[in-house]
Amino acid sequence: MLIIKPLEPSHDRKAFDCGIPVLNDFLYKTARQHREKGLSNTFVLLNENNPQEILGFFTLSFLEVDAAVLPGEYSRRLPKSSRLPAAKLARLAVDKRQQGKGYGNLLVAEAVRRIITAINTSGGITGFFVDAKDEHAKRFYLRYGFISLQDTPLTLFLPLKTLLMGMEKLTAG
C-alpha cells in the first residue's frame, strides 16, 4: 500500500532520481534543512513494504503575492494594492523508475488535500501557485485547472474556488 508522510532521516534520499538534477539535489541536500527552519515541508510517497525508498515527493510552502499579478477575473474583488496570502507547490517529482504509474496525480491530490486542511484550520489563501520547470510540466498542471500568469507563463495559479471544487470531487469520488 502507498503512503505519504513527511520526509524523515530514515528515508533513502540518495537513491532517488527523477532525472532532474536540481530536484534530486533539493531532496538530498536541502529539504530537511528547510523543514527544520520552517521554510517548507516536504512529503514523500512510499510503499509500506519498503518504507525507506522514496517513490516521489512534493514540497509545500506559503508566500505572499501581489494582487496585480493575478488574472483580472480573480483579482477584481481583491484589494488592489496589497500582498495576499497564497500557498505554493514548490517542488514535485517522481523517481524515474516509478514514472507513468499515476504517482504525480496522487502527489498533486495529496498536496491539495493538505492545503485545504491548512486553510480550514489555520487561515486563508488566495490560491495555489506552482512554477513549472518547462512546457511539459506546465501541461501537467494545466490539467488540474491551473492558469498560466500572463507575464510569467511558467508560473501557474489555481484559484481558491477551483482548489475547493477539486477537493469536493476528490472526497465525493
Secondary structure by P-SEA (a helix, b strand, c coil): cbbbbcccccccccccccccaaaaaaaaccaaaaaaaccbbbbbbbbccccccccccccccccccccccccccccccccccbbbbbcccccccccccccccaaaaaaaaaaaaaaaaaaaccccccbbbbbcccaaaaaaaaaabbbbbcccccbbbbcaaaaaaaaaaaaac
